[in-house]
Amino acid sequence: QVQLVESGGGLVQPGGSLRLSCVASGFAFGYSAMLWYRQGPGKEREWVATIDSLPSRTYYPDSLKGRFTISRDDGKNTVYLQMLSLKPEDTAVYYCNNPARDLWGQGTQVTVSS
């Protein structure tokens, strides 16, 4: 089955950190660029990070550089999003995406609140 399954979201206090995971199945993950997006309440979906296939170059919007890190483990068919120094405005549903197949996961909720 071709799918993406995210996990790792939850409730975290401002300044905290979380690591999201996205497990892929049903396609050649190691040859695929992968992206993370997010959609906050009342907001449009926003691009968060991209990682290419080898050599795994990474890209971020300027607003998130230094706080978010995308990585991948091709042996586990998994892409990660490490988020540091979280802010209330980071509250959103986070989705992983494989653009070649227009494939999306179901999303994982991240809530940053005291």
N, C-alpha and C positions, 0 to 999 in steps of 0.2 A: 504494500500500500504506500502510495506517494503521500508523505505528510511531514509536517513540522510540528513539534510539540514543545511549547515553552514551559518553563517552571522557574521557581526561585523568587517570585514576587512576594510581597507581604507588606506589613506595616513597619515603618522604621522612623525613628526620630530624626529631626533635622541634624545634619552633620554626620549621620550614620552612613553605612555602606551596604550594598547588596550585590550579589552576583547572580545574574540571570543565565539560564541555560536554554538552548534550543537543540533538540535532537531531531535529526533528519533521517528519513528512511525512504526507500523506493527509488532513489536516483543516485547518480555518481557524485556524491557530496564533494569529494576531493577536487573535482574539476570545476566546482561552482563557486562563484562569488556569493556572499551572503550579506544581508543587511539587517539592521534593527531599525524599527520605527516606533513611534509612540503617539498616542492620542489622549490628550488631557480632556477633562470635562469641559464641554462647550467649545472645544478647539478642533482644528483640522489635524489630520494625521501629519506628523512631522518626522523627517528623516533624522536618525540618530547616529548611525555609524555604518561603515562598509568595510568588509574584508575581502580581498581578492583570493582566488586560489593561489597556489604557490607562485611567487614568494610571499604571499600573505601580506601584501601592502594594505595599509589601513587608512581610512579617511573619516573625517568628522566635520560637522559644522563648527565654525569658530566658537560659537557660544558654548560648546561642550568639550572642547579640547582641554586636556589636563585633568578632567574629572571622570570621564568615561573612557574605557578601554575595551575594544573588541578583540577577541582572539578565537582561535579554532583548534580543535583536536581532530584531525582527519581520521585517526584510528578509532575514534568514538563517534564519528559523524555528528559532532557537536560544535556549535558556536556559542561563545559566551559574551556577556556584557558585564564588565565590572564597573560599578558605579560608586564613586566616592563623594564625600562632602555633599550628601543629598540635601536638596532644598524642597520646600513645599511645592514650588512650581514644577518639580520633577514628577509630581503625582500624575499618573497616566496609566493606561493599559499599554504594555510594551509587546510588540509583535516582531517576530523574525520573518524574513522574506527571502525567497529565492527568485530573483527577477527573471531568470531564463525561462522559468516555468510559470511565472506569475503565481507562485505558491506562497500561501500565508498560513501561519499558525493561528491558534485560537486566541492567543494573547495571554498575558499574565499581568495582574494588577499590582502596581506599586503605589503605595500611599505613604507620603512623607508628612508626618504630623506629630506634634507633641501631645 
